[in-house]
């Protein structure tokens, strides 16, 4: 078919007048991964921009169809690698809906999940802020941000066993209870965070260079944002208070008090402010979740058909041994049906559309990648602006290419 | 490209959405390709301002073969606070599409459909008539076949020609079925022929990370 063999050439964008065609990326440092943008430029200003994606396509969805339900979850974490827990939670919630155990999840597991979701949101925003700063020449912000993120990764490692991809969320609850000393370390982070965020604001928010580079740059109108399917902080920077945590509460978010920061300007500076405010709101949720976690309780449902019994019990009980063996060797089965579940990830509405045919593997896993829809808006944002501003726009949309390309 | 793999990858499904348990995630509508466009135009006028997602599912063995799934969100445009937004409505429109049937594009109704339709075209081979720029998006532009189709082998058609033994291919092992049917002699013969066929492919001797 001729459609499928159209090669990627500069002729994709039309050439008229004095314009020339420039390929930006896929190795350009400010494209945050492997984004290529075919630019038609007239001098310094962009006439047309056509983002090309797919350089990081690894067939995650196809792979997930060939793994057990629990194994597929590890692949889900690798999509948005800056916020692994939000991917994992979304997938796990969808599977739980299909299994019909959503209401059986213990309170403590819900609070641990919320805690991890918000920590991962802060960590992800830290990476965004640091790299956004570097794009604009503010080097020191990067180190402050990564120091803060490192503290959160330490907590992830303590809870799940791995820094980047903890795989801590599990169908039915979480992998294990919070380890000894975790809450004390969390307290230290909670004590450190407000001061550090104030420093970050001090470095950028009133910085005249930063303001010059971001105010009135990349203005995304409400209509365009909704048309392109933009969600998350980028949509809220344009003035729509759509947040999945409030609109379709999940995992006990309705028990928490927090605000949804919105701005109406719709420029890169507004998105910057929304994300910073969001980090403060996340901390509020973290503090509240920490209080709720004082009360001990089960961290997972008590159903040996879905959650493997504790390893210690397999030498004491024949049934535990059998269940353990069954779960490891063939996983669990999920009733047939389809389900859509979404969570508010750091980049917007992250959704999973799962289809089960009753087997021990998902029949189809479709991700709604927030980054991909956000990134599309670049086609509207870029024309008429300078190439230097394009860097600001990409940074302010905060795409993660593991999720865009999957 | 038809697969020589048996059974088809990751099992079969006849109609999971038809037998789904009661899950309160969205309202669901089923339409045919002929009435799809008119229905979506009507829905947009009803206030479904955002196209959340557009994906497809390949139910190999069912007629019609594909489901193209539209996730819509009914949301007021000017909603600067959570109270104004209230609870937006979600709607899932499933379009049951036979193999080879073209669908009308909706990228003029919702721009978000632009890349989503390109992705469905790329990975499933479903053509959207009227799309302004229907090219491959995830796979290389000269790729053959549509990888998310169920009859497309997991490791790709190129490696399909030198198949791994049944027990090493996870998708060939059904749940509860012990991997058997291969004798040691057959395997050894396969390793030998394998090495001659394609010296670059490490096959059984390693190289596969999993």
Boltz contact constraints between the chains, C-beta under 6 A:
constraints:
  - contact:
      token1: [A, 3]
      token2: [B, 134]
      max_distance: 6.0
  - contact:
      token1: [A, 4]
      token2: [B, 136]
      max_distance: 6.0
  - contact:
      token1: [A, 5]
      token2: [B, 142]
      max_distance: 6.0
  - contact:
      token1: [A, 6]
      token2: [B, 135]
      max_distance: 6.0
  - contact:
      token1: [A, 7]
      token2: [B, 141]
      max_distance: 6.0
  - contact:
      token1: [A, 8]
      token2: [B, 141]
      max_distance: 6.0
  - contact:
      token1: [A, 54]
      token2: [B, 137]
      max_distance: 6.0
  - contact:
      token1: [A, 54]
      token2: [B, 138]
      max_distance: 6.0
  - contact:
      token1: [A, 57]
      token2: [B, 138]
      max_distance: 6.0
  - contact:
      token1: [A, 62]
      token2: [B, 147]
      max_distance: 6.0
  - contact:
      token1: [A, 62]
      token2: [B, 148]
      max_distance: 6.0
  - contact:
      token1: [A, 65]
      token2: [B, 10]
      max_distance: 6.0
  - contact:
      token1: [A, 66]
      token2: [B, 10]
      max_distance: 6.0
  - contact:
      token1: [A, 66]
      token2: [B, 154]
      max_distance: 6.0
  - contact:
      token1: [A, 66]
      token2: [B, 170]
      max_distance: 6.0
  - contact:
      token1: [A, 66]
      token2: [B, 171]
      max_distance: 6.0
  - contact:
      token1: [A, 97]
      token2: [B, 23]
      max_distance: 6.0
  - contact:
      token1: [A, 222]
      token2: [B, 77]
      max_distance: 6.0
  - contact:
      token1: [A, 226]
      token2: [B, 49]
      max_distance: 6.0
  - contact:
      token1: [A, 226]
      token2: [B, 50]
      max_distance: 6.0
  - contact:
      token1: [A, 227]
      token2: [B, 111]
      max_distance: 6.0
  - contact:
      token1: [A, 228]
      token2: [B, 111]
      max_distance: 6.0
  - contact:
      token1: [A, 228]
      token2: [B, 112]
      max_distance: 6.0
  - contact:
      token1: [A, 229]
      token2: [B, 50]
      max_distance: 6.0
  - contact:
      token1: [A, 229]
      token2: [B, 51]
      max_distance: 6.0
  - contact:
      token1: [A, 229]
      token2: [B, 112]
      max_distance: 6.0
  - contact:
      token1: [A, 239]
      token2: [B, 80]
      max_distance: 6.0
  - contact:
      token1: [A, 240]
      token2: [B, 79]
      max_distance: 6.0
  - contact:
      token1: [A, 241]
      token2: [B, 79]
      max_distance: 6.0
  - contact:
      token1: [A, 241]
      token2: [B, 80]
      max_distance: 6.0
  - contact:
      token1: [A, 241]
      token2: [B, 81]
      max_distance: 6.0
  - contact:
      token1: [A, 241]
      token2: [B, 82]
      max_distance: 6.0
  - contact:
      token1: [A, 241]
      token2: [B, 85]
      max_distance: 6.0
  - contact:
      token1: [A, 246]
      token2: [B, 82]
      max_distance: 6.0
  - contact:
      token1: [A, 247]
      token2: [B, 88]
      max_distance: 6.0
  - contact:
      token1: [A, 260]
      token2: [B, 82]
      max_distance: 6.0
  - contact:
      token1: [A, 262]
      token2: [B, 80]
      max_distance: 6.0
  - contact:
      token1: [A, 330]
      token2: [B, 175]
      max_distance: 6.0
  - contact:
      token1: [A, 335]
      token2: [B, 21]
      max_distance: 6.0
  - contact:
      token1: [A, 336]
      token2: [B, 16]
      max_distance: 6.0
  - contact:
      token1: [A, 336]
      token2: [B, 19]
      max_distance: 6.0
  - contact:
      token1: [A, 337]
      token2: [B, 16]
      max_distance: 6.0
  - contact:
      token1: [A, 337]
      token2: [B, 20]
      max_distance: 6.0
  - contact:
      token1: [A, 337]
      token2: [B, 21]
      max_distance: 6.0
  - contact:
      token1: [A, 338]
      token2: [B, 16]
      max_distance: 6.0
  - contact:
      token1: [A, 338]
      token2: [B, 17]
      max_distance: 6.0
  - contact:
      token1: [A, 338]
      token2: [B, 20]
      max_distance: 6.0
  - contact:
      token1: [A, 339]
      token2: [B, 23]
      max_distance: 6.0
  - contact:
      token1: [A, 339]
      token2: [B, 25]
      max_distance: 6.0
  - contact:
      token1: [A, 340]
      token2: [B, 25]
      max_distance: 6.0
  - contact:
      token1: [A, 340]
      token2: [B, 26]
      max_distance: 6.0
  - contact:
      token1: [A, 353]
      token2: [B, 55]
      max_distance: 6.0
  - contact:
      token1: [A, 355]
      token2: [B, 16]
      max_distance: 6.0
  - contact:
      token1: [A, 355]
      token2: [B, 57]
      max_distance: 6.0
  - contact:
      token1: [A, 357]
      token2: [B, 11]
      max_distance: 6.0
  - contact:
      token1: [A, 357]
      token2: [B, 13]
      max_distance: 6.0
  - contact:
      token1: [A, 357]
      token2: [B, 16]
      max_distance: 6.0
  - contact:
      token1: [A, 359]
      token2: [B, 11]
      max_distance: 6.0
  - contact:
      token1: [A, 360]
      token2: [B, 175]
      max_distance: 6.0
  - contact:
      token1: [A, 361]
      token2: [B, 10]
      max_distance: 6.0
  - contact:
      token1: [A, 363]
      token2: [B, 13]
      max_distance: 6.0
  - contact:
      token1: [A, 364]
      token2: [B, 57]
      max_distance: 6.0
  - contact:
      token1: [A, 366]
      token2: [B, 55]
      max_distance: 6.0
  - contact:
      token1: [A, 368]
      token2: [B, 53]
      max_distance: 6.0
  - contact:
      token1: [A, 373]
      token2: [B, 112]
      max_distance: 6.0
  - contact:
      token1: [A, 376]
      token2: [B, 115]
      max_distance: 6.0
